[in-house]
Amino acid sequence: MTPAASQARHLSLMRLEQAAGQAFGYADEPEPTASRSAMLLSSSGFAIATVATALAATITYLV
């Protein structure tokens, strides 16, 4: 599938989805976006969890 055909299909599906939403009475709302601080907390939380897991695995291995 060429990029142009792929883009045309994507736009067609977007129009179909919007029409279906309007038919069932759903308002056309913009997609929510995560704030920069939420993404920072998420990534730092993941890093902390990774370090804690590595530390626990090391202690378990040594004991």
Helices and strands as residue ranges (DSSP letters): H 3-23, H 36-62
